[in-house]
C-alpha cells in the first residue's frame, strides 16, 4: 500500500477551508492507503501561542479529526511532538536546504508580514520541519490544499538533493490534490485565503459554528454589486461561494449558474449557508461526544505516539549513518 502523510496545525478549530481543502478528503483515503495523519503542534509554535490554549486546541484538533472520519484503528493518528524523530530529522534536513529557497516561500512572506514583531527562525524553517514530517515516514503521497504545494515542492527538492549526495534514502513524495479540494477564501476579504487564525471571526466558518452563526456569516459575506451568480474573474466573493457550494454538493459551476439564474445573491447565500450547515452538523455532534471522553482520546494518542516512533526509527538511523554519525 502507498503511504500517505498529512498534518494540521492546532492553531484553532479548523475552518471550512481546512475541511474542504484537506481533512474532508482524508477519511476516504484510509481504505486504499496506509494513512498517517498528525496534529502538528511543533509547527503551531512558529507563531505565538498561549500554552494552556495550545494544549486544549491540540486535544480538540485530535478529536475533530476523529469526528471528521479519521479512524485511529485504521490510520496512524498522532500528535507531532510525541515523536522526536520529526525534530531530529528536521535538523539534518536543514543542512541540506538553501537559505534562498526558504526565502521564496510565500507562506513565510505572508506570515512574517502578519507578525512583523516576531519573525522567528522557526517561521523561516517551517518548510524543513514539514519536509521531515513527510520524508520520515517514506511517504508517497501528500494530500494538501493548493496553498501547501510550494512547501511540498521544496520537500521534494530536499529529498532529491539528499538522495543525490548519499544514494537512494528518501521516497520523493508527490502532491495529492483531489479535484474537489478547492482553495477556500475569506468571507470578508475574498482575495485572502480562509484562515483559522484570522482575527475577524466573520472571515471564516469554524467547523463547530452553530447553524445560526453559519447562516449569519454567509449572509454577511462580501460579494459584488452585479447580482448575477456566475463564475468570472473579478467576482472573488461569488467565485468563493460557488467553490464552497460545489465542493459540498458535487455540482459543477454551470449547474450552479443555472440553478440560481435570476435568483439574486440573497437566495444563493442562504442555499450555501444551509448546505454548509447540514454538512457540518454530524461533525459537531461527533465532536461533542468525543470531547467528553478524554480517556479514549488519551488512549488513542498514546498508541499513536508509540506507532509513530516505531514507524520512523529505521529511517532516522539510516539518515544518521549516511551523514556520518556514530550509531549506538
Ligand atoms: N483556505 C483554505 N482552503 C483550502 N485548504 C486550506 N488549508 C488551509 N487553509 C485552506 C489546508 O488545510 C490543511 C491544514 O492547514 P494547516 O492548519 O496545517 O495550516 P494553514 O495552511 O496555515 O491553515 P490556516 O487555517 O491558514 O492556519 P493558520 O491560520 O494557523 O495559518 C493544509 O493541507 C492546507 O493546505
Boltz pocket constraint, residues with backbone or C-beta under 6 A from the ligand:
constraints:
  - pocket:
      binder: B
      contacts: [[A, 7], [A, 8], [A, 9], [A, 10], [A, 11], [A, 15], [A, 17], [A, 18], [A, 19], [A, 20], [A, 21], [A, 22], [A, 23], [A, 143], [A, 144], [A, 145], [A, 146], [A, 147], [A, 148], [A, 181], [A, 182], [A, 183], [A, 184], [A, 185], [A, 193], [A, 194], [A, 195], [A, 196], [A, 197], [A, 198]]
      max_distance: 6.0
